[in-house]
Amino acid sequence: MSTLTESRGVFVPGTTKKKTVSMYDTQGTQFVPLPDGPYEVEAVHDQPTAQEHFNSTREIKLIEAQGFPLPTPSYKDHYPPKMIPEVEKGLELQSGNYPFTSRTEHMDQFFNKPRMPRPVDPLSYQHKPMPWTGNQTTNQAHYKPFVFGPGNVQSAASSGRAATAPPAAFLPNDYSTTYSTQFVPKEAGGRVPAGIPELHPPMPWLAGQTTYQDHFLPKEMMLVPIVDPEQVSSYPFAGSTEYRAEYEPKERLPQVPPLTGLVSKDGLTLPLPRRSLGVEFWHRGKPDNFFILLPRHVDAPCSARQVFTTLHDNQEQACILVLYGDDPVASNNVLLGQFNIINIPPAPKDVPRIEVKFHLSKDLRLTAEARDLDTGRHKLWEQRGAIIVLKS
């Protein structure tokens, strides 16, 4: 059994603003009630009528569990500004010959220090008269270009740069190249014809043949003998059909509307799965808020209670709207019922304590109860259209 007996419910803020009709003069010093006085109305069935009845000085709002009202915000004109204490003047340091005397120097008083030249090592060049040997390089003046010819390497003076050739002992060839005029092409042999390719042995599953359309011989289908209808089993098909015109459809079982439920003497029976259950209340000066007492994910049987208070001074009635849904805006949910708790002792707003309790039985039957904690009077709502029972 899951219970929310000590739970305060789940608050879902609303977003819709509505105008509230004030029946009492909350600014005056004297309280003047309506000429007809507090009265008890019959059960309300439609949403607009219940909303109008709720907004006619019968609103409720949250209150703390200890009985204290919620803290009111402090506006700018009500909040006295605090004086900032004066900061004592710090001690002034005496200037001296130190690098920093707690005073800064402006750009016109700051003298740039000359930058010391960076020492640079002089570049030294040593001429290498010897030609390239091993892993050394040859200078440009000692390098001589090669003259390529049909014979050995011949060196010739060039008008360009001079260089010294490396020793012939370290070279793998005689520095001769084969140009196009000096290259004798080789005669290519004729292409040998491939001939007829060798055939692979026939596959055993094809027996050396393929199954083309003209070579394929279709198989003859076997004729299925006609079975006598009398010999056919009667289960699951009896061997006969009915036309649509001769078929009489069966009557469907009555379906329960998903959000109306069943009315019984023990309470309003809700469908399964169900939605959240709660009441409408005011919060921070804004109406049309939905306060969830029994969330949709809580299994039955369960119960929850929450303490509310009045919104106006000397408010003698409180309207409880039992709502069904999951929308944070109360007017967008389904109204299951409405009942009032009357004869609240005249008191300033935020003083009365009205406890609203929801109970959902194992059979998903909902009952709602409102109790005035100061006088002990409470009312029990059982079902839509039922009589509100007044208990002392």
Contacts in CASP RR format, 6 or more apart in sequence:
PFRMAT RR
TARGET T0000
AUTHOR 0000-0000-0000
METHOD contacts of the structure
MODEL  1
MSTLTESRGVFVPGTTKKKTVSMYDTQGTQFVPLPDGPYEVEAVHDQPTA
QEHFNSTREIKLIEAQGFPLPTPSYKDHYPPKMIPEVEKGLELQSGNYPF
TSRTEHMDQFFNKPRMPRPVDPLSYQHKPMPWTGNQTTNQAHYKPFVFGP
GNVQSAASSGRAATAPPAAFLPNDYSTTYSTQFVPKEAGGRVPAGIPELH
PPMPWLAGQTTYQDHFLPKEMMLVPIVDPEQVSSYPFAGSTEYRAEYEPK
ERLPQVPPLTGLVSKDGLTLPLPRRSLGVEFWHRGKPDNFFILLPRHVDA
PCSARQVFTTLHDNQEQACILVLYGDDPVASNNVLLGQFNIINIPPAPKD
VPRIEVKFHLSKDLRLTAEARDLDTGRHKLWEQRGAIIVLKS
1 301 0 8 1.000
1 302 0 8 1.000
2 298 0 8 1.000
2 299 0 8 1.000
2 300 0 8 1.000
2 301 0 8 1.000
2 302 0 8 1.000
3 301 0 8 1.000
3 302 0 8 1.000
3 303 0 8 1.000
4 293 0 8 1.000
4 294 0 8 1.000
4 298 0 8 1.000
4 302 0 8 1.000
4 303 0 8 1.000
4 304 0 8 1.000
5 303 0 8 1.000
5 304 0 8 1.000
5 305 0 8 1.000
6 305 0 8 1.000
7 293 0 8 1.000
7 304 0 8 1.000
7 305 0 8 1.000
8 65 0 8 1.000
8 306 0 8 1.000
9 291 0 8 1.000
9 292 0 8 1.000
9 293 0 8 1.000
9 295 0 8 1.000
9 304 0 8 1.000
9 306 0 8 1.000
10 276 0 8 1.000
10 291 0 8 1.000
10 292 0 8 1.000
10 293 0 8 1.000
10 295 0 8 1.000
11 62 0 8 1.000
11 283 0 8 1.000
11 289 0 8 1.000
11 291 0 8 1.000
11 292 0 8 1.000
12 289 0 8 1.000
12 290 0 8 1.000
12 291 0 8 1.000
12 292 0 8 1.000
12 328 0 8 1.000
13 283 0 8 1.000
13 289 0 8 1.000
13 328 0 8 1.000
14 283 0 8 1.000
14 286 0 8 1.000
14 288 0 8 1.000
14 289 0 8 1.000
14 290 0 8 1.000
14 328 0 8 1.000
14 329 0 8 1.000
14 330 0 8 1.000
15 328 0 8 1.000
15 329 0 8 1.000
16 287 0 8 1.000
16 288 0 8 1.000
16 329 0 8 1.000
16 331 0 8 1.000
17 286 0 8 1.000
17 287 0 8 1.000
17 288 0 8 1.000
18 55 0 8 1.000
18 287 0 8 1.000
18 288 0 8 1.000
19 55 0 8 1.000
20 55 0 8 1.000
20 57 0 8 1.000
20 59 0 8 1.000
20 287 0 8 1.000
21 55 0 8 1.000
21 56 0 8 1.000
21 57 0 8 1.000
22 57 0 8 1.000
22 312 0 8 1.000
23 34 0 8 1.000
23 56 0 8 1.000
23 57 0 8 1.000
23 312 0 8 1.000
24 31 0 8 1.000
24 32 0 8 1.000
24 33 0 8 1.000
24 57 0 8 1.000
24 312 0 8 1.000
24 313 0 8 1.000
24 314 0 8 1.000
24 315 0 8 1.000
25 31 0 8 1.000
25 32 0 8 1.000
26 312 0 8 1.000
26 313 0 8 1.000
26 349 0 8 1.000
31 313 0 8 1.000
31 314 0 8 1.000
31 346 0 8 1.000
33 314 0 8 1.000
33 316 0 8 1.000
37 316 0 8 1.000
38 316 0 8 1.000
38 317 0 8 1.000
38 342 0 8 1.000
38 343 0 8 1.000
39 342 0 8 1.000
40 340 0 8 1.000
40 342 0 8 1.000
40 388 0 8 1.000
41 53 0 8 1.000
41 340 0 8 1.000
43 337 0 8 1.000
43 338 0 8 1.000
43 339 0 8 1.000
43 384 0 8 1.000
43 385 0 8 1.000
43 386 0 8 1.000
43 388 0 8 1.000
44 50 0 8 1.000
44 53 0 8 1.000
44 335 0 8 1.000
44 337 0 8 1.000
44 338 0 8 1.000
45 337 0 8 1.000
45 384 0 8 1.000
45 385 0 8 1.000
46 335 0 8 1.000
47 331 0 8 1.000
47 335 0 8 1.000
50 319 0 8 1.000
50 321 0 8 1.000
50 335 0 8 1.000
50 337 0 8 1.000
50 338 0 8 1.000
51 321 0 8 1.000
51 331 0 8 1.000
53 319 0 8 1.000
53 338 0 8 1.000
54 280 0 8 1.000
54 319 0 8 1.000
54 321 0 8 1.000
54 338 0 8 1.000
55 287 0 8 1.000
57 311 0 8 1.000
57 312 0 8 1.000
57 315 0 8 1.000
57 317 0 8 1.000
58 315 0 8 1.000
58 317 0 8 1.000
58 318 0 8 1.000
58 319 0 8 1.000
58 340 0 8 1.000
59 281 0 8 1.000
59 282 0 8 1.000
59 287 0 8 1.000
59 310 0 8 1.000
59 311 0 8 1.000
59 312 0 8 1.000
59 318 0 8 1.000
59 319 0 8 1.000
60 279 0 8 1.000
60 281 0 8 1.000
60 282 0 8 1.000
60 308 0 8 1.000
60 309 0 8 1.000
60 310 0 8 1.000
60 311 0 8 1.000
60 318 0 8 1.000
60 319 0 8 1.000
60 320 0 8 1.000
60 354 0 8 1.000
60 356 0 8 1.000
61 70 0 8 1.000
61 281 0 8 1.000
61 282 0 8 1.000
61 283 0 8 1.000
61 308 0 8 1.000
61 309 0 8 1.000
61 310 0 8 1.000
61 311 0 8 1.000
62 70 0 8 1.000
62 281 0 8 1.000
62 283 0 8 1.000
62 291 0 8 1.000
62 306 0 8 1.000
62 307 0 8 1.000
62 308 0 8 1.000
62 309 0 8 1.000
63 69 0 8 1.000
63 70 0 8 1.000
63 307 0 8 1.000
63 308 0 8 1.000
63 309 0 8 1.000
63 350 0 8 1.000
63 353 0 8 1.000
64 70 0 8 1.000
64 307 0 8 1.000
65 307 0 8 1.000
67 307 0 8 1.000
67 353 0 8 1.000
69 309 0 8 1.000
69 350 0 8 1.000
69 351 0 8 1.000
70 350 0 8 1.000
92 102 0 8 1.000
93 101 0 8 1.000
93 102 0 8 1.000
94 101 0 8 1.000
95 101 0 8 1.000
95 102 0 8 1.000
95 103 0 8 1.000
127 139 0 8 1.000
128 136 0 8 1.000
128 137 0 8 1.000
128 138 0 8 1.000
128 139 0 8 1.000
128 142 0 8 1.000
129 142 0 8 1.000
130 136 0 8 1.000
131 138 0 8 1.000
131 142 0 8 1.000
131 164 0 8 1.000
131 165 0 8 1.000
131 166 0 8 1.000
131 167 0 8 1.000
132 138 0 8 1.000
132 164 0 8 1.000
132 166 0 8 1.000
133 166 0 8 1.000
133 167 0 8 1.000
134 170 0 8 1.000
138 163 0 8 1.000
138 164 0 8 1.000
138 166 0 8 1.000
140 161 0 8 1.000
140 162 0 8 1.000
140 163 0 8 1.000
141 161 0 8 1.000
141 162 0 8 1.000
141 163 0 8 1.000
142 162 0 8 1.000
142 163 0 8 1.000
142 164 0 8 1.000
143 161 0 8 1.000
143 162 0 8 1.000
143 163 0 8 1.000
143 164 0 8 1.000
143 165 0 8 1.000
144 155 0 8 1.000
144 157 0 8 1.000
144 158 0 8 1.000
144 162 0 8 1.000
144 163 0 8 1.000
144 164 0 8 1.000
144 165 0 8 1.000
145 156 0 8 1.000
145 158 0 8 1.000
145 160 0 8 1.000
145 161 0 8 1.000
145 163 0 8 1.000
146 153 0 8 1.000
146 155 0 8 1.000
146 165 0 8 1.000
146 175 0 8 1.000
147 153 0 8 1.000
147 154 0 8 1.000
147 155 0 8 1.000
147 156 0 8 1.000
148 175 0 8 1.000
148 176 0 8 1.000
148 177 0 8 1.000
149 176 0 8 1.000
150 176 0 8 1.000
150 182 0 8 1.000
151 174 0 8 1.000
151 176 0 8 1.000
152 174 0 8 1.000
153 165 0 8 1.000
153 168 0 8 1.000
153 174 0 8 1.000
153 175 0 8 1.000
155 165 0 8 1.000
168 174 0 8 1.000
202 208 0 8 1.000
209 215 0 8 1.000
229 239 0 8 1.000
232 239 0 8 1.000
256 262 0 8 1.000
256 271 0 8 1.000
258 271 0 8 1.000
259 271 0 8 1.000
259 275 0 8 1.000
259 324 0 8 1.000
259 334 0 8 1.000
261 268 0 8 1.000
261 269 0 8 1.000
261 270 0 8 1.000
261 271 0 8 1.000
262 268 0 8 1.000
262 269 0 8 1.000
263 269 0 8 1.000
263 383 0 8 1.000
263 384 0 8 1.000
263 385 0 8 1.000
264 365 0 8 1.000
264 383 0 8 1.000
265 382 0 8 1.000
265 383 0 8 1.000
266 361 0 8 1.000
266 363 0 8 1.000
266 365 0 8 1.000
266 367 0 8 1.000
266 382 0 8 1.000
267 365 0 8 1.000
267 366 0 8 1.000
267 367 0 8 1.000
267 382 0 8 1.000
267 383 0 8 1.000
267 386 0 8 1.000
268 336 0 8 1.000
268 365 0 8 1.000
268 366 0 8 1.000
268 367 0 8 1.000
268 382 0 8 1.000
268 383 0 8 1.000
268 384 0 8 1.000
269 363 0 8 1.000
269 364 0 8 1.000
269 365 0 8 1.000
269 366 0 8 1.000
270 324 0 8 1.000
270 360 0 8 1.000
270 364 0 8 1.000
270 365 0 8 1.000
270 366 0 8 1.000
271 364 0 8 1.000
272 364 0 8 1.000
273 296 0 8 1.000
274 296 0 8 1.000
274 324 0 8 1.000
274 364 0 8 1.000
275 296 0 8 1.000
275 324 0 8 1.000
275 325 0 8 1.000
275 326 0 8 1.000
276 292 0 8 1.000
276 294 0 8 1.000
276 295 0 8 1.000
276 296 0 8 1.000
276 324 0 8 1.000
276 325 0 8 1.000
276 326 0 8 1.000
277 292 0 8 1.000
277 293 0 8 1.000
277 294 0 8 1.000
277 322 0 8 1.000
277 323 0 8 1.000
277 324 0 8 1.000
277 325 0 8 1.000
277 336 0 8 1.000
277 358 0 8 1.000
277 360 0 8 1.000
277 366 0 8 1.000
278 290 0 8 1.000
278 291 0 8 1.000
278 292 0 8 1.000
278 293 0 8 1.000
278 294 0 8 1.000
278 322 0 8 1.000
278 323 0 8 1.000
278 324 0 8 1.000
278 358 0 8 1.000
279 290 0 8 1.000
279 291 0 8 1.000
279 293 0 8 1.000
279 308 0 8 1.000
279 320 0 8 1.000
279 321 0 8 1.000
279 322 0 8 1.000
279 323 0 8 1.000
279 356 0 8 1.000
280 287 0 8 1.000
280 288 0 8 1.000
280 289 0 8 1.000
280 290 0 8 1.000
280 291 0 8 1.000
280 321 0 8 1.000
280 323 0 8 1.000
280 330 0 8 1.000
281 289 0 8 1.000
281 291 0 8 1.000
281 308 0 8 1.000
282 289 0 8 1.000
282 311 0 8 1.000
283 289 0 8 1.000
288 329 0 8 1.000
288 330 0 8 1.000
288 331 0 8 1.000
289 328 0 8 1.000
289 329 0 8 1.000
289 330 0 8 1.000
290 323 0 8 1.000
290 325 0 8 1.000
290 327 0 8 1.000
290 328 0 8 1.000
290 329 0 8 1.000
290 330 0 8 1.000
290 333 0 8 1.000
291 306 0 8 1.000
293 304 0 8 1.000
293 305 0 8 1.000
293 306 0 8 1.000
293 356 0 8 1.000
293 358 0 8 1.000
294 302 0 8 1.000
294 303 0 8 1.000
294 304 0 8 1.000
294 358 0 8 1.000
294 360 0 8 1.000
296 325 0 8 1.000
296 326 0 8 1.000
300 360 0 8 1.000
300 361 0 8 1.000
300 362 0 8 1.000
300 363 0 8 1.000
300 364 0 8 1.000
301 359 0 8 1.000
301 360 0 8 1.000
301 361 0 8 1.000
301 362 0 8 1.000
302 359 0 8 1.000
302 360 0 8 1.000
303 357 0 8 1.000
303 358 0 8 1.000
303 359 0 8 1.000
303 360 0 8 1.000
304 357 0 8 1.000
304 358 0 8 1.000
305 355 0 8 1.000
305 356 0 8 1.000
305 357 0 8 1.000
305 358 0 8 1.000
306 355 0 8 1.000
306 356 0 8 1.000
307 353 0 8 1.000
307 354 0 8 1.000
307 355 0 8 1.000
307 356 0 8 1.000
307 373 0 8 1.000
308 318 0 8 1.000
308 353 0 8 1.000
308 354 0 8 1.000
308 355 0 8 1.000
308 356 0 8 1.000
309 349 0 8 1.000
309 350 0 8 1.000
309 351 0 8 1.000
309 352 0 8 1.000
309 353 0 8 1.000
309 354 0 8 1.000
310 318 0 8 1.000
310 344 0 8 1.000
310 347 0 8 1.000
310 349 0 8 1.000
310 350 0 8 1.000
310 351 0 8 1.000
310 352 0 8 1.000
310 354 0 8 1.000
311 349 0 8 1.000
312 349 0 8 1.000
313 347 0 8 1.000
313 348 0 8 1.000
313 349 0 8 1.000
314 346 0 8 1.000
314 347 0 8 1.000
314 348 0 8 1.000
315 344 0 8 1.000
315 349 0 8 1.000
315 352 0 8 1.000
316 342 0 8 1.000
316 343 0 8 1.000
316 344 0 8 1.000
316 346 0 8 1.000
317 340 0 8 1.000
317 341 0 8 1.000
317 342 0 8 1.000
317 344 0 8 1.000
318 340 0 8 1.000
318 341 0 8 1.000
318 344 0 8 1.000
318 352 0 8 1.000
318 354 0 8 1.000
318 370 0 8 1.000
319 338 0 8 1.000
319 339 0 8 1.000
319 340 0 8 1.000
320 338 0 8 1.000
320 339 0 8 1.000
320 340 0 8 1.000
320 341 0 8 1.000
320 356 0 8 1.000
320 368 0 8 1.000
320 370 0 8 1.000
320 381 0 8 1.000
321 330 0 8 1.000
321 335 0 8 1.000
321 337 0 8 1.000
321 338 0 8 1.000
322 335 0 8 1.000
322 336 0 8 1.000
322 337 0 8 1.000
322 338 0 8 1.000
322 339 0 8 1.000
322 366 0 8 1.000
322 368 0 8 1.000
322 381 0 8 1.000
323 330 0 8 1.000
323 333 0 8 1.000
323 334 0 8 1.000
323 335 0 8 1.000
323 336 0 8 1.000
324 333 0 8 1.000
324 334 0 8 1.000
324 335 0 8 1.000
324 336 0 8 1.000
325 333 0 8 1.000
325 334 0 8 1.000
326 333 0 8 1.000
327 333 0 8 1.000
336 366 0 8 1.000
336 384 0 8 1.000
337 381 0 8 1.000
337 384 0 8 1.000
337 385 0 8 1.000
339 368 0 8 1.000
339 370 0 8 1.000
339 379 0 8 1.000
339 381 0 8 1.000
339 388 0 8 1.000
340 379 0 8 1.000
340 388 0 8 1.000
341 354 0 8 1.000
341 370 0 8 1.000
341 371 0 8 1.000
341 372 0 8 1.000
341 377 0 8 1.000
341 378 0 8 1.000
341 379 0 8 1.000
343 375 0 8 1.000
343 377 0 8 1.000
344 352 0 8 1.000
344 354 0 8 1.000
344 372 0 8 1.000
344 375 0 8 1.000
345 352 0 8 1.000
345 374 0 8 1.000
345 375 0 8 1.000
352 372 0 8 1.000
352 374 0 8 1.000
353 372 0 8 1.000
353 373 0 8 1.000
353 374 0 8 1.000
354 370 0 8 1.000
354 371 0 8 1.000
354 372 0 8 1.000
354 373 0 8 1.000
355 370 0 8 1.000
355 371 0 8 1.000
355 372 0 8 1.000
355 373 0 8 1.000
356 368 0 8 1.000
356 369 0 8 1.000
356 370 0 8 1.000
357 368 0 8 1.000
357 369 0 8 1.000
357 370 0 8 1.000
357 371 0 8 1.000
358 366 0 8 1.000
358 367 0 8 1.000
358 368 0 8 1.000
359 366 0 8 1.000
359 367 0 8 1.000
359 368 0 8 1.000
359 369 0 8 1.000
360 366 0 8 1.000
361 367 0 8 1.000
367 380 0 8 1.000
367 381 0 8 1.000
367 382 0 8 1.000
368 380 0 8 1.000
368 381 0 8 1.000
369 378 0 8 1.000
369 379 0 8 1.000
369 380 0 8 1.000
369 381 0 8 1.000
370 378 0 8 1.000
370 379 0 8 1.000
370 381 0 8 1.000
371 377 0 8 1.000
371 378 0 8 1.000
372 378 0 8 1.000
376 392 0 8 1.000
377 390 0 8 1.000
377 391 0 8 1.000
377 392 0 8 1.000
378 391 0 8 1.000
379 388 0 8 1.000
379 389 0 8 1.000
379 390 0 8 1.000
379 391 0 8 1.000
380 388 0 8 1.000
380 389 0 8 1.000
380 391 0 8 1.000
381 388 0 8 1.000
382 389 0 8 1.000
END
